[in-house]
Amino acid sequence: MTDDGFDVHEVRHGLKLHRDTGDTKLFENRKEVACPACEKPFSDLLISEKRHNSFNPPEGRFCVVRESDRILVFTH
């Protein structure tokens, strides 16, 4: 995580993009990239730039990071 937030490009080598709708992206963690909230590896990362969001509940624990222009949801 940088001072500007979580830099996806910095860890892109460990992530696989599954979906990109323009304002929402879903990545799978393939290289044990650490979650910026709990510092443990996460399973999936959902990034949304939409103001309003609705999510189906994940099957396990999750962490949320709020930045000025987006929300990041890390599932574990």
Residue pairs with C-beta under 8 A, 6 or more apart in sequence:
1 7
1 36
2 10
5 65
5 67
5 68
5 70
6 36
6 65
6 67
6 72
8 15
8 25
8 27
8 45
8 47
11 31
11 33
13 31
14 29
14 30
14 31
14 32
14 33
15 27
15 28
15 29
15 30
15 31
15 33
15 45
16 27
16 28
16 30
17 25
17 26
17 27
18 26
18 27
18 28
19 25
19 26
20 26
23 48
23 49
23 50
24 46
24 47
24 48
24 49
24 50
25 46
25 47
25 48
26 44
26 45
26 46
26 47
27 44
27 45
27 46
27 47
28 43
28 44
29 41
29 42
29 43
29 44
29 45
32 41
33 41
33 42
34 40
34 41
34 42
35 41
35 42
35 63
35 74
35 76
36 65
36 72
36 74
37 63
37 64
37 65
37 74
38 63
38 74
38 76
40 76
41 76
42 63
42 74
42 75
42 76
43 60
43 75
43 76
44 58
44 74
44 75
45 72
45 73
45 74
45 75
46 55
46 72
46 73
46 75
47 70
47 71
47 72
48 70
48 71
48 73
49 69
49 70
53 71
55 73
58 75
59 75
60 75
60 76
61 75
61 76
62 73
62 74
62 75
62 76
63 73
63 74
63 76
64 71
64 72
64 73
64 74
65 71
65 72
65 74
66 72
